[in-house]
């Protein structure tokens, strides 16, 4: 009787191993197929539509640029006569150009206040311009209202 039980136990183990191996093989094949479908772009139709819109060969939308008056800002209160010369242009849609141009004094006020609050050490970091540009764009967009200003283009940024 003990011999019969011993023969039955290995049979149960082998019957459990086959479904596990088949399930594991199917999981690997389905995972690989899903990865290939996403990697090759077969399933990502929304991303393909966005990519087609942003393609290099697509025509550039009509935009207008509103020039901001140049600013000269003295930096630091420790007696070091350092100055920042700053000039920028705002990228807007053509229908918003007149509305945004009327707000030029407000933009200058906001940018002047922000740039005066900075130290010269904040400006000397090579990656500072990216951070400053994002901060200034956000402030300009708040003043102009939602959707009126698309981008801030820095045309002059000289630290003397």
C-alpha positions in Angstrom: 0.0 0.0 0.0 2.8 2.4 0.7 4.2 1.6 -2.7 0.9 2.6 -4.4 0.8 6.0 -2.5 4.4 6.7 -3.5 3.6 6.1 -7.1 0.6 8.3 -7.0 2.4 11.3 -5.4 4.9 11.8 -8.3 2.0 11.5 -10.7 0.3 14.4 -8.9 3.5 16.5 -9.0 3.9 15.9 -12.7 0.3 16.8 -13.4 0.8 20.2 -11.6 4.1 21.0 -13.4 2.6 20.8 -16.9 -0.1 23.5 -16.4 2.4 25.7 -14.6 4.9 25.4 -17.5 2.2 26.0 -20.1 0.9 29.0 -18.2 4.4 30.4 -17.8 5.2 29.9 -21.5 1.9 31.6 -22.5 2.6 34.5 -20.2 6.0 35.0 -21.7 4.7 34.9 -25.2 1.8 37.2 -24.5 4.1 39.6 -22.6 6.5 39.6 -25.5 3.7 40.2 -28.1 2.3 43.0 -26.0 5.7 44.7 -25.7 6.3 44.4 -29.4 2.9 45.8 -30.3 3.4 48.8 -28.0 7.1 49.3 -29.0 6.3 49.2 -32.8 3.3 51.5 -32.3 0.6 49.1 -33.4 -1.6 49.8 -30.4 -0.7 53.4 -29.7 -3.0 55.1 -32.2 -3.5 58.3 -30.1 0.2 58.9 -29.9 0.6 58.4 -33.6 -2.1 61.0 -34.3 -0.3 63.5 -32.0 3.0 62.7 -33.6 1.6 63.3 -37.0 0.4 66.7 -35.9 3.9 67.6 -34.5 5.8 66.2 -37.5 8.6 68.3 -38.9 7.0 68.3 -42.3 3.8 69.8 -41.0 3.3 73.5 -41.7 4.0 76.0 -38.8 1.0 77.7 -37.3 0.7 81.4 -37.8 2.0 83.2 -34.7 2.7 86.8 -33.8 5.4 88.1 -31.6 5.0 91.0 -29.2 8.3 92.6 -28.2 8.8 93.6 -24.6 10.8 96.7 -23.8 14.4 95.9 -22.7 15.1 95.9 -19.0 18.3 96.8 -17.2 18.3 95.5 -13.6 20.8 96.1 -10.9 21.7 93.0 -9.0 22.9 92.7 -5.4 23.0 95.1 -2.5 26.6 94.3 -1.5 28.1 97.1 -3.5 29.0 95.0 -6.5 27.8 96.9 -9.5 26.4 94.1 -11.5 23.6 94.6 -14.0 21.4 92.3 -16.0 20.3 93.3 -19.5 17.1 91.5 -20.4 14.9 91.6 -23.5 12.2 89.1 -24.6 9.4 88.6 -27.0 6.0 86.9 -26.4 4.7 84.3 -28.8 0.9 84.8 -29.2 -1.8 83.9 -31.7 -2.4 86.6 -34.3 -5.9 87.3 -33.0 -4.5 87.9 -29.4 -1.7 90.2 -30.5 -3.4 93.6 -29.9 -4.8 92.4 -26.5 -1.4 91.2 -25.3 0.4 94.4 -26.6 -1.9 96.5 -24.4 -0.6 94.7 -21.3 3.1 95.4 -22.0 3.5 97.7 -18.9 2.1 95.0 -16.7 4.4 92.4 -18.1 7.4 94.7 -17.5 6.3 95.3 -13.9 5.9 91.6 -13.2 9.3 90.7 -14.8 11.1 93.6 -13.2 9.8 92.6 -9.8 10.8 89.0 -10.3 14.3 89.7 -11.7 15.1 92.2 -9.0 14.4 89.5 -6.4 17.1 87.3 -7.8 20.7 87.3 -6.7 23.6 87.2 -9.1 24.5 83.7 -7.9 21.0 82.6 -9.1 21.9 83.8 -12.6 25.4 82.4 -12.8 24.3 78.7 -12.9 24.3 77.4 -16.5 20.9 75.8 -16.1 19.4 78.9 -14.5 18.1 80.3 -17.8 15.7 77.4 -18.3 14.3 77.7 -14.8 14.0 81.5 -15.0 12.3 81.3 -18.4 9.7 78.9 -17.0 9.1 81.2 -14.0 8.8 84.3 -16.2 6.5 82.6 -18.7 4.2 81.5 -15.9 4.0 85.0 -14.5 3.3 86.5 -17.9 0.6 84.0 -18.6 -1.1 84.8 -15.3 -1.1 88.5 -16.2 -2.3 87.9 -19.8 -5.0 85.4 -19.0 -5.4 81.8 -19.9 -4.4 80.9 -23.5 -3.3 84.4 -24.6 0.5 83.8 -24.4 2.0 80.7 -25.8 5.7 81.2 -25.1 8.3 83.6 -23.8 11.4 83.9 -26.1 14.4 85.5 -24.4 16.3 87.5 -27.0 18.9 89.2 -24.7 20.2 88.0 -21.3 23.5 89.6 -20.5 25.0 89.7 -17.0 27.6 92.4 -16.5 
